[in-house]
Amino acid sequence: MRRSPVWTVLLAVVVTLLSTVSARAATADPPRGPDGDAFYTPPSPLPEGADGDVVWWRPLPDSGSAKGYLVLYRSRSATDTPIAVSGRVLVPTAPWPGPGPRPIVSVASGTRGIGDRCAPSKFQPDYEKPLFVDAMLSRGWAVAITDYEGLGTPGLHTYIVGRSEGHTVIDAVRAATRLPAAGLAAGGPVAFSGYSQGGGGAAWAGELAPSYAPELHVAGITAGGTPADLTVVAKNLDGGVGFGFLLLSALGLDAAYPELDLPDYLNDRGRTLYATQQDACVDAVFGYAFGHIADYTTSNPLTTAKWQGRLAENELGARPPRAPIFLFHGSLDEIIPLSQAQTLRREYCAAGVDVTWGTYVGEHVTTLAFSAGDVVHYLADRFAGKPARSDC
C-alpha cells in the first residue's frame, strides 16, 4: 500500500517528537530522592538504564572542604541481576588544579556488618575517613564510596562475594560522573582502593574492569588485607579470634547464591543465629571469637561440592587486572592469612601485572593505619603518570 505525502509527513513528525522526548529522558537530571530511610528503597520495578546510572540522589551536609551526595545507582549482583545500590560521592569544593578531569577514587569499605543499619553511608564511626579518605580529598581527588549490595537497600548483604563487590565499586565511579550536581567528568583517571573486605572489593573491581567497564581509565589499585582465597581464609578463621567473620561470610555467600541453602546444614544453635543475626554489625563479630563451624552445624557446608564451587568462583587471581596494583598485608594478620595474599601476588606477577608489594609489622587492624600514607602516596604517583615500581 502506498502512503500519501501527508501520511509520510505526519509519520516523520511523530518519529521526530518521540526521538526528542527519548533524548530528553536520557539526558534528564536524576531526581532527588526521598528523605530518611525511604531513600534506600528503590522504585519497583527498577527503572530501565545502564550500569552506573543514578536512580536518584540527595545532598549530604556540607563539610566545608568537600560537598557530598548520597546516591542510589544501578549495578549488578553476583549473578548479573540488575540491582540498586546506595553510596556516597564526595567532591572537594576547591577547583581541580591539575590537567584533565579530576581523578576519582572508588573506595571499597572494610567490614561494617551485614545489616542495613551498618551501611557505610550510615555507619559511625567512619573509621576510614580520617585515615585516608580525608587525605584523598585534600589532594583534590573525588571519592566514591559504595554501600555494596544489600547494605541499606533491600535484600541481604552479599558479604565478601567478589563479583557483586567488584560491580558495585566500579559502578560507583560511573554514578559519580553521571550525577550532574557533582560536576565530575567521565574519561579521567580512576583508582580502586580498599582494605580487608574493601581490599577484596578493590581487587575484584580491578579484575572485572577490563571486561565490565572497558571505558574506564584505571590508573591504579590498592588492596590490603585482601581475602583472596576464601577457602584458606575460612580454615584460618575456624576456631580463631575472627570466627565471627566466618559466620558473616557464610551468611553473605548464602544471600548471593540461594542454592547453597545454608539453613539445611544448621543445628538448633545455628538456626537461632541465622534467624537473629541478619542485622549484625561489625561490633558483634568478636562475641563469637574462638567458635567453630561444628558448634553451629550438623555437617560442614564448606566441604560440599556446591559450596566449594562457589568458593572457587570467588577466588581472586584468575582475571589479572591491567592496571598496576599495590598489594599489602600485615605480617602478623590474625584474620586474613598472609600466605594467601602472597599467592595472589605470585599469580599477578606471573600474568605480567605491575605489583608493588608491601608488608607491615602489625596485625589486621593496625596494618590499616600503618599503610594509609603509603596508599595515598601510591595513588598520587599513578595519577601523576609516574611508572609503578614492580616487585615481581
Long-range contacts (C-beta under 8 A, 24 or more apart in sequence): 29-180, 29-181, 30-54, 30-55, 30-56, 30-57, 30-178, 30-179, 31-56, 32-56, 32-57, 32-58, 33-57, 33-58, 33-70, 33-72, 37-116, 37-152, 39-70, 39-72, 39-86, 40-72, 40-86, 40-116, 40-119, 40-152, 40-153, 40-154, 41-153, 41-154, 42-72, 42-84, 42-153, 42-154, 46-74, 46-82, 46-83, 46-84, 49-74, 50-74, 51-75, 51-76, 51-82, 51-167, 51-170, 51-171, 51-174, 51-212, 51-213, 52-170, 52-171, 52-172, 52-173, 52-174, 52-175, 52-178, 52-213, 53-174, 53-175, 53-178, 54-175, 54-178, 54-179, 55-84, 57-179, 57-181, 59-181, 60-88, 64-93, 65-92, 65-93, 65-94, 65-137, 65-138, 66-90, 66-91, 66-92, 66-93, 66-137, 67-91, 67-93, 67-182, 69-179, 69-181, 69-182, 70-121, 71-175, 71-176, 71-179, 72-153, 73-171, 73-172, 73-174, 73-175, 73-178, 74-171, 75-149, 75-167, 75-168, 75-171, 76-164, 76-167, 76-171, 77-149, 77-158, 77-164, 77-167, 77-256, 78-149, 78-158, 78-161, 78-162, 78-163, 78-164, 78-256, 78-257, 79-256, 79-257, 83-149, 83-153, 83-155, 84-153, 85-146, 85-147, 85-148, 85-149, 85-153, 85-168, 85-171, 85-172, 86-119, 86-121, 86-146, 86-147, 86-151, 86-152, 86-153, 87-120, 87-121, 87-144, 87-145, 87-146, 87-147, 87-168, 87-172, 87-175, 88-120, 88-121, 88-143, 88-144, 88-145, 89-142, 89-143, 89-144, 89-145, 89-172, 89-175, 89-176, 89-179, 89-182, 89-184, 90-133, 90-137, 90-142, 90-143, 90-144, 90-145, 91-142, 91-182, 91-183, 91-184, 92-137, 92-138, 92-140, 92-141, 92-142, 94-140, 96-140, 97-140, 98-140, 98-383, 100-188, 100-189, 101-184, 101-185, 101-186, 101-187, 101-188, 101-189, 102-140, 102-141, 102-142, 102-184, 102-185, 102-188, 103-140, 103-141, 103-142, 103-188, 103-189, 103-190, 103-191, 103-219, 103-383, 104-141, 104-142, 104-143, 104-144, 104-173, 104-176, 104-177, 104-184, 104-188, 104-189, 104-190, 104-191, 105-136, 105-141, 105-142, 105-143, 105-144, 105-190, 105-191, 105-192, 105-193, 105-379, 106-143, 106-144, 106-145, 106-146, 106-169, 106-170, 106-172, 106-173, 106-190, 106-191, 106-192, 106-193, 106-202, 106-205, 107-132, 107-133, 107-136, 107-143, 107-144, 107-145, 107-193, 107-194, 107-198, 108-146, 108-165, 108-169, 108-192, 108-193, 108-194, 108-197, 108-198, 108-199, 108-200, 108-201, 108-202, 108-205, 109-145, 109-146, 109-147, 109-148, 109-194, 109-197, 109-198, 109-201, 110-194, 110-195, 110-196, 110-197, 110-198, 110-199, 110-225, 110-368, 111-159, 111-196, 111-197, 111-245, 111-248, 111-282, 111-285, 112-151, 112-281, 112-282, 113-157, 113-248, 113-279, 113-280, 113-281, 113-282, 113-283, 113-284, 114-150, 114-151, 114-156, 114-157, 114-159, 114-248, 114-251, 114-252, 114-278, 114-279, 114-280, 114-281, 115-151, 115-157, 115-278, 115-279, 115-280, 115-281, 116-151, 116-152, 116-153, 116-279, 117-279, 117-281, 118-151, 118-157, 118-279, 118-280, 118-281, 118-282, 119-147, 119-148, 119-151, 119-152, 120-145, 120-146, 120-147, 120-148, 120-151, 121-145, 121-147, 121-152, 122-152, 123-281, 128-195, 128-198, 128-368, 131-368, 131-369, 131-372, 132-193, 132-372, 132-375, 132-376, 135-372, 135-373, 135-376, 136-376, 136-379, 139-376, 139-380, 141-379, 141-383, 142-176, 142-182, 142-184, 144-172, 144-173, 144-175, 144-176, 145-172, 146-171, 146-172, 146-201, 148-201, 150-255, 155-255, 156-251, 156-252, 156-255, 156-278, 157-252, 157-255, 158-252, 158-253, 158-255, 158-256, 159-197, 159-248, 159-249, 159-251, 159-252, 159-253, 159-255, 160-197, 160-200, 160-227, 160-230, 160-248, 160-249, 160-252, 160-253, 160-314, 161-252, 161-253, 161-255, 161-256, 161-314, 162-200, 162-201, 162-204, 162-313, 162-314, 162-316, 163-204, 163-208, 163-313, 163-314, 164-256, 165-197, 165-200, 165-201, 165-204, 165-205, 166-201, 166-204, 166-205, 166-206, 166-207, 166-208, 166-209, 166-212, 167-208, 167-212, 168-201, 169-194, 169-201, 169-202, 169-204, 169-205, 170-205, 170-208, 170-209, 170-212, 170-213, 170-216, 173-213, 173-216, 174-213, 174-216, 186-215, 187-215, 187-217, 188-217, 189-217, 189-219, 189-382, 189-383, 190-216, 190-217, 190-218, 190-219, 191-218, 191-219, 191-220, 191-221, 191-222, 191-379, 191-382, 191-383, 192-218, 192-221, 192-222, 192-223, 193-221, 193-222, 193-223, 193-375, 193-379, 194-222, 194-223, 194-224, 195-223, 195-224, 195-225, 195-367, 195-368, 195-371, 196-224, 196-225, 196-226, 196-227, 196-335, 196-336, 196-364, 196-368, 197-227, 199-223, 199-224, 199-225, 199-226, 199-227, 200-226, 200-227, 200-228, 200-316, 203-228, 203-316, 203-321, 203-325, 203-327, 203-344, 204-316, 206-321, 206-323, 206-325, 207-316, 207-318, 207-319, 207-320, 207-321, 208-319, 209-321, 209-322, 209-323, 210-319, 210-321, 210-322, 211-319, 218-321, 218-322, 218-323, 219-323, 219-379, 219-382, 219-383, 220-323, 220-324, 220-325, 220-326, 220-378, 220-379, 220-381, 220-382, 220-383, 220-388, 221-321, 221-323, 221-324, 221-325, 221-326, 222-325, 222-326, 222-328, 222-375, 222-378, 222-379, 223-325, 223-326, 223-327, 223-328, 224-327, 224-328, 224-329, 224-367, 224-368, 224-371, 224-375, 225-328, 225-329, 225-330, 225-333, 225-335, 225-336, 225-341, 225-364, 225-367, 225-368, 226-316, 226-327, 226-329, 226-336, 226-341, 226-344, 227-336, 227-340, 228-315, 228-316, 228-317, 228-340, 228-341, 228-343, 228-344, 229-315, 229-316, 229-340, 229-343, 229-344, 230-311, 230-314, 230-315, 231-302, 231-308, 231-311, 231-312, 231-315, 232-337, 232-339, 232-340, 233-336, 233-337, 233-340, 234-302, 234-311, 236-335, 236-336, 236-337, 237-335, 238-292, 238-293, 239-290, 239-291, 239-292, 240-289, 240-290, 240-334, 240-335, 241-286, 241-289, 241-290, 241-334, 241-335, 242-285, 242-289, 242-334, 242-335, 242-364, 243-288, 243-289, 243-290, 243-291, 243-292, 244-284, 244-285, 244-286, 244-287, 244-288, 244-289, 244-291, 245-285, 245-335, 246-293, 247-273, 247-277, 247-285, 247-288, 247-291, 247-296, 248-280, 248-285, 250-301, 251-277, 251-278, 253-307, 253-310, 253-311, 253-314, 256-310, 257-310, 259-306, 260-301, 260-306, 260-307, 260-310, 262-301, 265-297, 265-298, 265-299, 265-300, 265-301, 266-296, 266-297, 266-298, 267-296, 267-297, 267-298, 269-295, 269-296, 270-295, 270-296, 270-297, 316-344, 317-343, 317-344, 317-347, 317-348, 320-347, 320-348, 320-351, 320-352, 320-353, 321-348, 321-353, 322-353, 324-353, 324-354, 324-355, 324-356, 324-382, 324-388, 324-390, 325-353, 325-354, 325-355, 325-356, 326-355, 326-356, 326-358, 326-374, 326-375, 326-378, 326-388, 327-355, 327-356, 327-357, 327-358, 328-357, 328-358, 328-359, 328-360, 328-367, 328-371, 328-374, 329-358, 329-359, 329-360, 329-367, 330-359, 330-360, 330-361, 330-362, 330-363, 330-364, 330-366, 330-367, 330-370, 331-359, 331-360, 331-361, 331-362, 332-361, 332-362, 332-363, 333-362, 333-363, 333-364, 333-367, 334-363, 334-364, 335-363, 335-364, 336-364, 345-391, 348-392, 349-390, 349-392, 353-392, 354-387, 354-388, 354-389, 354-390, 354-392, 355-390, 355-391, 355-392, 356-388, 356-389, 356-390, 356-391, 357-391
